[in-house]
Amino acid sequence: MLETKPPSLERYSKGKTKMSDAFVAQGLIREAFPKELYGGYKAAVYAAYRYISPRVSKRFTERRARAIWDGEARRIDMEEADALRAALIEEARNEQIRLRARLASLDERIAAAEAIAHRQAMAGQGRQVGL
């Protein structure tokens, strides 16, 4: 049997449900300051505090950063949200730099391995010819 909403509730429905600002901020702070990069929860929260604190006009504490991280913040100021978005962009740039450096390192390893394999192949051909 299909369940339908009573008509009285439909008129108060707001359509699609929106995520709260606190929930969005929690996702932003966790993405901008990943635990894996900072070595754990406390270090990531402290890094968020150190980044956001000078970028907002109000007093921003480590406890406030922890409340946002844990999803316990009741509200998010626009300054905080802007700082979190800026942190996310900066983290994306930093990750891009790290990935490019990692790719360059891997390219060097592959080139070195191919050079060794080429030298060994050439040495093997030289032995067959009798050099």
Order of alpha helices (4+ residues) and beta strands (2+ residues): alpha-alpha-alpha-alpha-alpha-alpha
